[in-house]
Amino acid sequence: MLVSLGTNQAIGAGSSATFTYSPNSLQKVFLRLEDPTGTHALTPTVTVQLGSKVICNGASAWGLVGITQLQANNNNSTGDNMLVLDFGSHECPTNDNLYVTVFSANAIDAVDCSALVDEPGLGVPVRITEYSDNTFTSDNSLCGISFASNQAETDEDAYNCEVRTALYSSAPSFISANSWYRSEEISRLFDTNFGLIYKNDVPLRTTINYSASAATDRVITIEQDPVTRKDVAQGRQSARLARMQAGR
């Protein structure tokens, strides 16, 4: 079901706003950042927690635009930015609260925050992690997108990016990564700014290495989160209840 966590929340320069909810499970978070009098809707950072567990680690709104464009046709701009954060499905068997925190170095006129929660059934929980290091390892990784933190275009960034897993290794250029990204994206507004550097059919420990001289200096990954027995039990219970209510 869709729930509202906050609407038209202004954020002062150098400040943050936190939106909370107490779900049984979490599927998606939607954020709209509005700055019609300025140009800062793409610059905040977003942190999402379930209790003390961080499932989005202060990722930049700009990087999250790259994720969003792979799943939604949003007409984002520097004054109006709509983000979709798809977390698969996280069960909350210990009644952990959801916290969505938006921090902005510049004043933002309005933030709207909503979420899809308590959808019945089992799902794969994932987390969104932004890396600023040019060499790092992402555990249980499903995909990774590359971009420049200064919002520069990367479709002519000729540096290579080495990708290694237990199953394969490759070193495509960021130019090629942009070609793959453009073939997969739904929204084409910022089609020259992002690259799709890998997409794994199963979660794999993935090591990334690229030159510090590249225009690209950030990677956001989607990583599968561990599933506990309590998570499985609660997911099955919610599915049973949903079938009973549907008269099945």
ChimeraX commands (.cxc) that place a marker at each C-alpha (Angstrom):
marker #1 position 0.00,0.00,0.00 radius 0.5
marker #1 position 1.07,3.59,-0.59 radius 0.5
marker #1 position 1.67,5.77,2.47 radius 0.5
marker #1 position 2.70,9.41,2.83 radius 0.5
marker #1 position 5.63,10.17,5.10 radius 0.5
marker #1 position 5.76,13.90,4.50 radius 0.5
marker #1 position 4.69,16.62,2.05 radius 0.5
marker #1 position 6.01,20.08,1.21 radius 0.5
marker #1 position 8.79,19.90,3.82 radius 0.5
marker #1 position 11.24,22.77,3.35 radius 0.5
marker #1 position 14.91,22.18,4.14 radius 0.5
marker #1 position 17.23,25.03,5.09 radius 0.5
marker #1 position 20.80,25.26,3.82 radius 0.5
marker #1 position 23.05,22.79,5.63 radius 0.5
marker #1 position 20.06,21.06,7.22 radius 0.5
marker #1 position 18.17,17.79,6.92 radius 0.5
marker #1 position 14.64,16.43,7.20 radius 0.5
marker #1 position 13.80,12.92,8.40 radius 0.5
marker #1 position 10.57,11.15,7.46 radius 0.5
marker #1 position 9.44,8.12,9.46 radius 0.5
marker #1 position 6.94,5.27,9.28 radius 0.5
marker #1 position 6.45,1.95,11.07 radius 0.5
marker #1 position 5.88,-0.71,8.38 radius 0.5
marker #1 position 5.66,-4.48,8.48 radius 0.5
marker #1 position 7.67,-4.53,5.25 radius 0.5
marker #1 position 9.18,-2.01,2.83 radius 0.5
marker #1 position 9.23,-2.15,-0.96 radius 0.5
marker #1 position 9.87,1.34,-2.42 radius 0.5
marker #1 position 10.56,4.92,-1.37 radius 0.5
marker #1 position 9.51,7.87,-3.53 radius 0.5
marker #1 position 11.08,11.32,-3.11 radius 0.5
marker #1 position 10.28,14.55,-4.90 radius 0.5
marker #1 position 12.73,17.39,-4.36 radius 0.5
marker #1 position 11.48,20.80,-5.50 radius 0.5
marker #1 position 13.62,23.92,-5.83 radius 0.5
marker #1 position 11.81,26.09,-8.39 radius 0.5
marker #1 position 13.60,29.25,-7.21 radius 0.5
marker #1 position 17.05,27.66,-7.45 radius 0.5
marker #1 position 19.03,24.85,-9.03 radius 0.5
marker #1 position 19.64,22.46,-6.16 radius 0.5
marker #1 position 17.04,19.69,-6.57 radius 0.5
marker #1 position 19.73,17.29,-7.83 radius 0.5
marker #1 position 22.31,17.94,-5.09 radius 0.5
marker #1 position 20.97,16.57,-1.72 radius 0.5
marker #1 position 21.93,13.21,-0.25 radius 0.5
marker #1 position 19.53,10.46,0.83 radius 0.5
marker #1 position 19.89,7.99,3.69 radius 0.5
marker #1 position 17.33,5.22,4.27 radius 0.5
marker #1 position 17.32,3.05,7.39 radius 0.5
marker #1 position 15.20,0.24,8.79 radius 0.5
marker #1 position 15.89,0.55,12.49 radius 0.5
marker #1 position 19.68,0.73,12.72 radius 0.5
marker #1 position 20.23,-1.03,9.37 radius 0.5
marker #1 position 21.25,1.33,6.58 radius 0.5
marker #1 position 19.84,0.34,3.18 radius 0.5
marker #1 position 20.81,3.55,1.34 radius 0.5
marker #1 position 24.04,5.07,2.59 radius 0.5
marker #1 position 23.71,8.80,2.03 radius 0.5
marker #1 position 23.73,8.40,-1.74 radius 0.5
marker #1 position 23.64,11.55,-3.83 radius 0.5
marker #1 position 20.33,12.52,-5.37 radius 0.5
marker #1 position 22.19,12.94,-8.65 radius 0.5
marker #1 position 23.40,9.33,-8.57 radius 0.5
marker #1 position 19.93,8.16,-7.63 radius 0.5
marker #1 position 18.62,9.89,-10.76 radius 0.5
marker #1 position 20.74,7.38,-12.68 radius 0.5
marker #1 position 19.07,4.49,-10.86 radius 0.5
marker #1 position 15.61,6.03,-11.27 radius 0.5
marker #1 position 15.98,6.47,-15.04 radius 0.5
marker #1 position 16.40,2.70,-15.42 radius 0.5
marker #1 position 12.92,2.09,-13.99 radius 0.5
marker #1 position 10.81,5.24,-14.51 radius 0.5
marker #1 position 10.24,7.89,-17.17 radius 0.5
marker #1 position 10.80,10.94,-15.00 radius 0.5
marker #1 position 11.25,14.44,-16.39 radius 0.5
marker #1 position 13.82,15.50,-13.79 radius 0.5
marker #1 position 15.56,18.87,-13.72 radius 0.5
marker #1 position 17.71,21.02,-11.45 radius 0.5
marker #1 position 14.50,22.49,-10.01 radius 0.5
marker #1 position 12.26,19.42,-9.80 radius 0.5
marker #1 position 13.70,15.97,-9.09 radius 0.5
marker #1 position 11.67,12.78,-8.66 radius 0.5
marker #1 position 13.47,9.72,-7.27 radius 0.5
marker #1 position 12.36,6.08,-7.11 radius 0.5
marker #1 position 14.28,3.87,-4.66 radius 0.5
marker #1 position 13.35,0.22,-5.21 radius 0.5
marker #1 position 14.45,-1.93,-2.26 radius 0.5
marker #1 position 12.90,-5.19,-3.43 radius 0.5
marker #1 position 11.13,-6.28,-0.25 radius 0.5
marker #1 position 12.45,-5.91,3.28 radius 0.5
marker #1 position 10.49,-7.58,6.07 radius 0.5
marker #1 position 10.47,-5.87,9.48 radius 0.5
marker #1 position 9.85,-8.72,11.96 radius 0.5
marker #1 position 11.29,-6.74,14.90 radius 0.5
marker #1 position 9.06,-3.71,14.23 radius 0.5
marker #1 position 11.94,-1.57,12.98 radius 0.5
marker #1 position 10.90,1.92,11.95 radius 0.5
marker #1 position 11.62,3.30,8.49 radius 0.5
marker #1 position 13.70,6.49,8.42 radius 0.5
marker #1 position 14.27,8.50,5.24 radius 0.5
marker #1 position 16.69,11.40,5.74 radius 0.5
marker #1 position 17.35,14.06,3.12 radius 0.5
marker #1 position 20.33,16.35,3.74 radius 0.5
marker #1 position 20.94,19.43,1.60 radius 0.5
marker #1 position 23.85,21.84,1.63 radius 0.5
marker #1 position 21.54,24.34,-0.09 radius 0.5
marker #1 position 17.99,25.37,0.72 radius 0.5
marker #1 position 15.26,23.21,-0.82 radius 0.5
marker #1 position 11.74,24.62,-1.17 radius 0.5
marker #1 position 9.81,21.39,-0.68 radius 0.5
marker #1 position 10.35,17.65,-0.23 radius 0.5
marker #1 position 7.60,15.05,-0.65 radius 0.5
marker #1 position 8.28,11.56,0.71 radius 0.5
marker #1 position 6.11,8.47,0.31 radius 0.5
marker #1 position 6.62,4.72,0.32 radius 0.5
marker #1 position 5.17,1.41,-0.78 radius 0.5
marker #1 position 4.93,-0.78,2.31 radius 0.5
marker #1 position 3.32,-3.99,3.57 radius 0.5
marker #1 position 2.97,-5.57,0.15 radius 0.5
marker #1 position 2.31,-9.29,0.82 radius 0.5
marker #1 position 4.60,-12.12,-0.14 radius 0.5
marker #1 position 8.29,-12.86,-0.30 radius 0.5
marker #1 position 10.73,-10.70,-2.17 radius 0.5
marker #1 position 14.48,-10.21,-2.46 radius 0.5
marker #1 position 15.66,-7.38,-0.18 radius 0.5
marker #1 position 18.31,-5.08,-1.69 radius 0.5
marker #1 position 20.31,-2.10,-0.57 radius 0.5
marker #1 position 21.63,0.90,-2.50 radius 0.5
marker #1 position 25.26,1.84,-1.85 radius 0.5
marker #1 position 27.27,4.70,-3.30 radius 0.5
marker #1 position 31.06,4.30,-3.49 radius 0.5
marker #1 position 33.47,7.23,-3.87 radius 0.5
marker #1 position 36.63,5.08,-3.95 radius 0.5
marker #1 position 37.97,4.17,-7.38 radius 0.5
marker #1 position 38.86,0.69,-6.07 radius 0.5
marker #1 position 36.35,-1.22,-3.95 radius 0.5
marker #1 position 34.52,-4.53,-3.53 radius 0.5
marker #1 position 30.74,-4.82,-3.45 radius 0.5
marker #1 position 29.38,-7.96,-1.77 radius 0.5
marker #1 position 26.29,-9.76,-3.13 radius 0.5
marker #1 position 26.19,-7.24,-5.95 radius 0.5
marker #1 position 23.52,-7.26,-8.66 radius 0.5
marker #1 position 24.41,-4.20,-10.74 radius 0.5
marker #1 position 26.43,-1.00,-10.74 radius 0.5
marker #1 position 26.10,2.37,-12.47 radius 0.5
marker #1 position 28.87,4.94,-12.87 radius 0.5
marker #1 position 28.71,8.74,-12.99 radius 0.5
marker #1 position 30.57,11.96,-12.23 radius 0.5
marker #1 position 29.73,13.65,-8.93 radius 0.5
marker #1 position 29.95,17.09,-10.60 radius 0.5
marker #1 position 27.14,16.04,-12.98 radius 0.5
marker #1 position 29.45,16.07,-16.00 radius 0.5
marker #1 position 28.75,13.97,-19.07 radius 0.5
marker #1 position 30.62,10.65,-19.15 radius 0.5
marker #1 position 29.73,9.34,-22.61 radius 0.5
marker #1 position 33.22,10.36,-23.83 radius 0.5
marker #1 position 35.10,9.22,-20.71 radius 0.5
marker #1 position 37.64,6.92,-22.40 radius 0.5
marker #1 position 39.09,5.40,-19.23 radius 0.5
marker #1 position 38.50,1.71,-18.61 radius 0.5
marker #1 position 36.73,0.23,-15.60 radius 0.5
marker #1 position 37.90,-3.22,-14.46 radius 0.5
marker #1 position 35.10,-5.48,-13.17 radius 0.5
marker #1 position 36.00,-8.79,-11.50 radius 0.5
marker #1 position 33.86,-11.55,-10.00 radius 0.5
marker #1 position 34.43,-15.25,-9.37 radius 0.5
marker #1 position 32.76,-15.95,-12.72 radius 0.5
marker #1 position 34.21,-13.32,-15.06 radius 0.5
marker #1 position 36.47,-10.30,-15.47 radius 0.5
marker #1 position 36.28,-7.46,-17.99 radius 0.5
marker #1 position 37.51,-3.89,-18.45 radius 0.5
marker #1 position 35.04,-1.89,-20.55 radius 0.5
marker #1 position 35.49,1.83,-21.09 radius 0.5
marker #1 position 33.03,4.26,-19.53 radius 0.5
marker #1 position 32.06,5.12,-23.11 radius 0.5
marker #1 position 30.85,1.54,-23.57 radius 0.5
marker #1 position 29.17,1.65,-20.16 radius 0.5
marker #1 position 27.21,4.69,-21.32 radius 0.5
marker #1 position 26.13,2.83,-24.46 radius 0.5
marker #1 position 24.78,-0.03,-22.33 radius 0.5
marker #1 position 23.07,2.40,-19.97 radius 0.5
marker #1 position 21.37,4.21,-22.85 radius 0.5
marker #1 position 20.10,0.89,-24.20 radius 0.5
marker #1 position 18.49,0.06,-20.84 radius 0.5
marker #1 position 17.15,3.40,-19.57 radius 0.5
marker #1 position 13.49,4.36,-19.74 radius 0.5
marker #1 position 13.93,8.09,-19.25 radius 0.5
marker #1 position 16.35,9.71,-21.73 radius 0.5
marker #1 position 16.80,13.11,-20.07 radius 0.5
marker #1 position 20.34,12.58,-18.73 radius 0.5
marker #1 position 21.32,9.83,-21.15 radius 0.5
marker #1 position 24.96,10.97,-21.56 radius 0.5
marker #1 position 25.75,11.20,-17.84 radius 0.5
marker #1 position 25.61,7.62,-16.57 radius 0.5
marker #1 position 27.10,4.24,-17.35 radius 0.5
marker #1 position 25.95,0.69,-16.67 radius 0.5
marker #1 position 29.19,-1.13,-15.85 radius 0.5
marker #1 position 27.80,-4.54,-14.83 radius 0.5
marker #1 position 24.58,-6.45,-14.22 radius 0.5
marker #1 position 24.74,-9.85,-12.52 radius 0.5
marker #1 position 21.97,-12.42,-12.84 radius 0.5
marker #1 position 22.88,-13.69,-9.36 radius 0.5
marker #1 position 24.45,-11.75,-6.47 radius 0.5
marker #1 position 28.23,-11.84,-6.78 radius 0.5
marker #1 position 31.14,-10.39,-4.85 radius 0.5
marker #1 position 32.25,-7.77,-7.39 radius 0.5
marker #1 position 35.49,-5.78,-7.39 radius 0.5
marker #1 position 35.68,-2.46,-9.26 radius 0.5
marker #1 position 38.87,-0.64,-10.23 radius 0.5
marker #1 position 39.24,2.45,-12.42 radius 0.5
marker #1 position 41.64,5.37,-12.83 radius 0.5
marker #1 position 41.46,8.32,-10.44 radius 0.5
marker #1 position 42.01,10.50,-13.52 radius 0.5
marker #1 position 38.68,9.50,-15.06 radius 0.5
marker #1 position 35.84,12.01,-15.24 radius 0.5
marker #1 position 33.77,9.28,-13.60 radius 0.5
marker #1 position 34.34,9.29,-9.83 radius 0.5
marker #1 position 31.30,7.56,-8.33 radius 0.5
marker #1 position 29.59,4.17,-8.59 radius 0.5
marker #1 position 26.21,3.22,-7.12 radius 0.5
marker #1 position 25.55,-0.48,-6.64 radius 0.5
marker #1 position 22.45,-2.54,-5.95 radius 0.5
marker #1 position 23.35,-5.29,-3.47 radius 0.5
marker #1 position 21.22,-8.17,-2.22 radius 0.5
marker #1 position 20.67,-8.05,1.53 radius 0.5
marker #1 position 20.81,-11.22,3.67 radius 0.5
marker #1 position 17.45,-12.83,4.50 radius 0.5
marker #1 position 16.85,-14.17,8.02 radius 0.5
marker #1 position 14.46,-16.91,9.11 radius 0.5
marker #1 position 12.29,-14.26,10.76 radius 0.5
marker #1 position 12.08,-12.43,7.43 radius 0.5
marker #1 position 10.96,-15.59,5.63 radius 0.5
marker #1 position 8.40,-16.44,8.32 radius 0.5
marker #1 position 6.87,-12.96,8.26 radius 0.5
marker #1 position 6.78,-12.88,4.45 radius 0.5
marker #1 position 4.95,-16.19,4.32 radius 0.5
marker #1 position 2.51,-15.06,7.00 radius 0.5
marker #1 position 1.67,-11.85,5.14 radius 0.5
marker #1 position 1.11,-13.84,1.95 radius 0.5
marker #1 position -1.25,-16.23,3.76 radius 0.5
marker #1 position -3.23,-13.34,5.19 radius 0.5
marker #1 position -3.49,-11.71,1.77 radius 0.5
marker #1 position -4.84,-14.93,0.21 radius 0.5
marker #1 position -7.37,-15.31,3.04 radius 0.5
marker #1 position -8.60,-11.73,2.55 radius 0.5
marker #1 position -8.92,-12.36,-1.18 radius 0.5
marker #1 position -11.11,-15.38,-0.44 radius 0.5
marker #1 position -8.65,-17.91,-1.90 radius 0.5
marker link #1:1,2 radius 0.2
marker link #1:2,3 radius 0.2
marker link #1:3,4 radius 0.2
marker link #1:4,5 radius 0.2
marker link #1:5,6 radius 0.2
marker link #1:6,7 radius 0.2
marker link #1:7,8 radius 0.2
marker link #1:8,9 radius 0.2
marker link #1:9,10 radius 0.2
marker link #1:10,11 radius 0.2
marker link #1:11,12 radius 0.2
marker link #1:12,13 radius 0.2
marker link #1:13,14 radius 0.2
marker link #1:14,15 radius 0.2
marker link #1:15,16 radius 0.2
marker link #1:16,17 radius 0.2
marker link #1:17,18 radius 0.2
marker link #1:18,19 radius 0.2
marker link #1:19,20 radius 0.2
marker link #1:20,21 radius 0.2
marker link #1:21,22 radius 0.2
marker link #1:22,23 radius 0.2
marker link #1:23,24 radius 0.2
marker link #1:24,25 radius 0.2
marker link #1:25,26 radius 0.2
marker link #1:26,27 radius 0.2
marker link #1:27,28 radius 0.2
marker link #1:28,29 radius 0.2
marker link #1:29,30 radius 0.2
marker link #1:30,31 radius 0.2
marker link #1:31,32 radius 0.2
marker link #1:32,33 radius 0.2
marker link #1:33,34 radius 0.2
marker link #1:34,35 radius 0.2
marker link #1:35,36 radius 0.2
marker link #1:36,37 radius 0.2
marker link #1:37,38 radius 0.2
marker link #1:38,39 radius 0.2
marker link #1:39,40 radius 0.2
marker link #1:40,41 radius 0.2
marker link #1:41,42 radius 0.2
marker link #1:42,43 radius 0.2
marker link #1:43,44 radius 0.2
marker link #1:44,45 radius 0.2
marker link #1:45,46 radius 0.2
marker link #1:46,47 radius 0.2
marker link #1:47,48 radius 0.2
marker link #1:48,49 radius 0.2
marker link #1:49,50 radius 0.2
marker link #1:50,51 radius 0.2
marker link #1:51,52 radius 0.2
marker link #1:52,53 radius 0.2
marker link #1:53,54 radius 0.2
marker link #1:54,55 radius 0.2
marker link #1:55,56 radius 0.2
marker link #1:56,57 radius 0.2
marker link #1:57,58 radius 0.2
marker link #1:58,59 radius 0.2
marker link #1:59,60 radius 0.2
marker link #1:60,61 radius 0.2
marker link #1:61,62 radius 0.2
marker link #1:62,63 radius 0.2
marker link #1:63,64 radius 0.2
marker link #1:64,65 radius 0.2
marker link #1:65,66 radius 0.2
marker link #1:66,67 radius 0.2
marker link #1:67,68 radius 0.2
marker link #1:68,69 radius 0.2
marker link #1:69,70 radius 0.2
marker link #1:70,71 radius 0.2
marker link #1:71,72 radius 0.2
marker link #1:72,73 radius 0.2
marker link #1:73,74 radius 0.2
marker link #1:74,75 radius 0.2
marker link #1:75,76 radius 0.2
marker link #1:76,77 radius 0.2
marker link #1:77,78 radius 0.2
marker link #1:78,79 radius 0.2
marker link #1:79,80 radius 0.2
marker link #1:80,81 radius 0.2
marker link #1:81,82 radius 0.2
marker link #1:82,83 radius 0.2
marker link #1:83,84 radius 0.2
marker link #1:84,85 radius 0.2
marker link #1:85,86 radius 0.2
marker link #1:86,87 radius 0.2
marker link #1:87,88 radius 0.2
marker link #1:88,89 radius 0.2
marker link #1:89,90 radius 0.2
marker link #1:90,91 radius 0.2
marker link #1:91,92 radius 0.2
marker link #1:92,93 radius 0.2
marker link #1:93,94 radius 0.2
marker link #1:94,95 radius 0.2
marker link #1:95,96 radius 0.2
marker link #1:96,97 radius 0.2
marker link #1:97,98 radius 0.2
marker link #1:98,99 radius 0.2
marker link #1:99,100 radius 0.2
marker link #1:100,101 radius 0.2
marker link #1:101,102 radius 0.2
marker link #1:102,103 radius 0.2
marker link #1:103,104 radius 0.2
marker link #1:104,105 radius 0.2
marker link #1:105,106 radius 0.2
marker link #1:106,107 radius 0.2
marker link #1:107,108 radius 0.2
marker link #1:108,109 radius 0.2
marker link #1:109,110 radius 0.2
marker link #1:110,111 radius 0.2
marker link #1:111,112 radius 0.2
marker link #1:112,113 radius 0.2
marker link #1:113,114 radius 0.2
marker link #1:114,115 radius 0.2
marker link #1:115,116 radius 0.2
marker link #1:116,117 radius 0.2
marker link #1:117,118 radius 0.2
marker link #1:118,119 radius 0.2
marker link #1:119,120 radius 0.2
marker link #1:120,121 radius 0.2
marker link #1:121,122 radius 0.2
marker link #1:122,123 radius 0.2
marker link #1:123,124 radius 0.2
marker link #1:124,125 radius 0.2
marker link #1:125,126 radius 0.2
marker link #1:126,127 radius 0.2
marker link #1:127,128 radius 0.2
marker link #1:128,129 radius 0.2
marker link #1:129,130 radius 0.2
marker link #1:130,131 radius 0.2
marker link #1:131,132 radius 0.2
marker link #1:132,133 radius 0.2
marker link #1:133,134 radius 0.2
marker link #1:134,135 radius 0.2
marker link #1:135,136 radius 0.2
marker link #1:136,137 radius 0.2
marker link #1:137,138 radius 0.2
marker link #1:138,139 radius 0.2
marker link #1:139,140 radius 0.2
marker link #1:140,141 radius 0.2
marker link #1:141,142 radius 0.2
marker link #1:142,143 radius 0.2
marker link #1:143,144 radius 0.2
marker link #1:144,145 radius 0.2
marker link #1:145,146 radius 0.2
marker link #1:146,147 radius 0.2
marker link #1:147,148 radius 0.2
marker link #1:148,149 radius 0.2
marker link #1:149,150 radius 0.2
marker link #1:150,151 radius 0.2
marker link #1:151,152 radius 0.2
marker link #1:152,153 radius 0.2
marker link #1:153,154 radius 0.2
marker link #1:154,155 radius 0.2
marker link #1:155,156 radius 0.2
marker link #1:156,157 radius 0.2
marker link #1:157,158 radius 0.2
marker link #1:158,159 radius 0.2
marker link #1:159,160 radius 0.2
marker link #1:160,161 radius 0.2
marker link #1:161,162 radius 0.2
marker link #1:162,163 radius 0.2
marker link #1:163,164 radius 0.2
marker link #1:164,165 radius 0.2
marker link #1:165,166 radius 0.2
marker link #1:166,167 radius 0.2
marker link #1:167,168 radius 0.2
marker link #1:168,169 radius 0.2
marker link #1:169,170 radius 0.2
marker link #1:170,171 radius 0.2
marker link #1:171,172 radius 0.2
marker link #1:172,173 radius 0.2
marker link #1:173,174 radius 0.2
marker link #1:174,175 radius 0.2
marker link #1:175,176 radius 0.2
marker link #1:176,177 radius 0.2
marker link #1:177,178 radius 0.2
marker link #1:178,179 radius 0.2
marker link #1:179,180 radius 0.2
marker link #1:180,181 radius 0.2
marker link #1:181,182 radius 0.2
marker link #1:182,183 radius 0.2
marker link #1:183,184 radius 0.2
marker link #1:184,185 radius 0.2
marker link #1:185,186 radius 0.2
marker link #1:186,187 radius 0.2
marker link #1:187,188 radius 0.2
marker link #1:188,189 radius 0.2
marker link #1:189,190 radius 0.2
marker link #1:190,191 radius 0.2
marker link #1:191,192 radius 0.2
marker link #1:192,193 radius 0.2
marker link #1:193,194 radius 0.2
marker link #1:194,195 radius 0.2
marker link #1:195,196 radius 0.2
marker link #1:196,197 radius 0.2
marker link #1:197,198 radius 0.2
marker link #1:198,199 radius 0.2
marker link #1:199,200 radius 0.2
marker link #1:200,201 radius 0.2
marker link #1:201,202 radius 0.2
marker link #1:202,203 radius 0.2
marker link #1:203,204 radius 0.2
marker link #1:204,205 radius 0.2
marker link #1:205,206 radius 0.2
marker link #1:206,207 radius 0.2
marker link #1:207,208 radius 0.2
marker link #1:208,209 radius 0.2
marker link #1:209,210 radius 0.2
marker link #1:210,211 radius 0.2
marker link #1:211,212 radius 0.2
marker link #1:212,213 radius 0.2
marker link #1:213,214 radius 0.2
marker link #1:214,215 radius 0.2
marker link #1:215,216 radius 0.2
marker link #1:216,217 radius 0.2
marker link #1:217,218 radius 0.2
marker link #1:218,219 radius 0.2
marker link #1:219,220 radius 0.2
marker link #1:220,221 radius 0.2
marker link #1:221,222 radius 0.2
marker link #1:222,223 radius 0.2
marker link #1:223,224 radius 0.2
marker link #1:224,225 radius 0.2
marker link #1:225,226 radius 0.2
marker link #1:226,227 radius 0.2
marker link #1:227,228 radius 0.2
marker link #1:228,229 radius 0.2
marker link #1:229,230 radius 0.2
marker link #1:230,231 radius 0.2
marker link #1:231,232 radius 0.2
marker link #1:232,233 radius 0.2
marker link #1:233,234 radius 0.2
marker link #1:234,235 radius 0.2
marker link #1:235,236 radius 0.2
marker link #1:236,237 radius 0.2
marker link #1:237,238 radius 0.2
marker link #1:238,239 radius 0.2
marker link #1:239,240 radius 0.2
marker link #1:240,241 radius 0.2
marker link #1:241,242 radius 0.2
marker link #1:242,243 radius 0.2
marker link #1:243,244 radius 0.2
marker link #1:244,245 radius 0.2
marker link #1:245,246 radius 0.2
marker link #1:246,247 radius 0.2
marker link #1:247,248 radius 0.2
view
